[in-house]
Amino acid sequence: MRNTISVSVTTIMLLGLLACSGGGGKEEPKPPPITFATSLNYTNPTGTSYRFVRGAASTSNTLILELIGPASASGLGVTFKVQTDTTKAKFVKVDPSETELAQNGNVFQLGTAPQFFKSVEDGNALLVSLAQKGSGNVRTLDGVLARVALQLQSNVTQGATITLSTAGSNILSPTGDLSPITIEVGSLVAQ
């Protein structure tokens, strides 16, 4: 009986040793290393209405978005809110030397100080309002109404989709009324 117990204990220990050694030398495959993004890739929307398009001054990690209006519209100003996932891309000044986060485009002539132009960051959103002085300077809106800039944050996984949306957008009409508009956005991916 004693030999039987001693063989059984030895057998159990040998089986345990084999189980701990992997039983055949196979290694678990290692997951691929995480690759972090180094640039922002924006695809313009396909519409011809109000839309954000990639500006020519964009760099690999700073995306300049230009708000373009339709050729058929006219007005005196614009107000809009653009939102993004600020853990992946944050709002920055279009031109570091300017005081506002947003930048006036080439449509509205804001005149001398004081100007009606303000941009405010509110959590994951940037709110922008700008308008011409006086009601006699109605502009055709088929150019760049405003610019905003986004900069890639660190440690964003390559290929991550970054949300981008707009809300609460209006055009100051030639009669001085606010008319709601929809601004189209494209897709934004960290590359």
MOMO-V460223 format. One record per run of one state. SS is the DSSP state (~ for helix, > for strand, _ for the rest). FROM is the first residue (numbers start at 0). LEN is the number of residues. If there is no record, write none. Layout:
[[SS:FROM:LEN] [SS:FROM:LEN]]
//
This chain:
[[_:0:1] [~:1:19] [_:20:15] [>:35:1] [_:36:3] [>:39:4] [_:43:7] [>:50:4] [_:54:7] [>:61:7] [_:68:5] [>:73:2] [_:75:1] [>:76:8] [_:84:4] [>:88:4] [_:92:10] [>:102:2] [_:104:11] [>:115:7] [_:122:2] [>:124:7] [_:131:7] [>:138:2] [_:140:3] [>:143:9] [_:152:4] [>:156:1] [_:157:3] [>:160:2] [_:162:1] [>:163:9] [_:172:5] [>:177:3] [_:180:3] [>:183:1] [_:184:2] [>:186:4] [_:190:1]]
//
